[in-house]
């Protein structure tokens, strides 16, 4: 799978996406993350990408031309259908379900805005979906794009090893994860729950499920309604 991130800060993307599991997945050829500098596509003699908003107001707005040309160039390079997703607090809230939908694509084009946003007409012209990562405001779409890229990458076959398997985590069954323990068995007078040492797998599974339900009730009662647990 190929993920193109269109941004004014390509170094920010490269630095993060070459680390850890996503970095390893790129080295192994399971995914490729391309950081595309929108400024490179500006036809302005000073490589300007933004201007004052019509109607007045604070901040600057990214004008359509560099964004449109960058998207067209990437589309030509991809050579197949790839959705253009604009990261914005005005978008639909990102979810594990959306991550699964995006993971089914061969390629994704993630567009990061900056300043006060981008000209509405370029959204109308090229954007297929608008996505937010939650109800708070970031300085730009880069961190949001990387959140989406990370959540999608780990669902691409081969990216996670068996040990890190994708099925049992929080949200896959609509419940939060159960607590985990490792050695030592006693640490600062706190003991690992006895049942985990019993070797009785059925009992361990039942205990873990109960813990997941309890934890979800405490921390995320809104999820319990959806999971029907
Ligand atoms: Cl996608 N962008 C920005 N700038 N802020 C956000 C966001 C996106 N999602 C939540 N806050």
Boltz pocket constraint, residues with backbone or C-beta under 6 A from the ligand:
constraints:
  - pocket:
      binder: B
      contacts: [[A, 86], [A, 87], [A, 88], [A, 89], [A, 113], [A, 131], [A, 132], [A, 133], [A, 134], [A, 135], [A, 136], [A, 137], [A, 138], [A, 139], [A, 140], [A, 141], [A, 144], [A, 145]]
      max_distance: 6.0
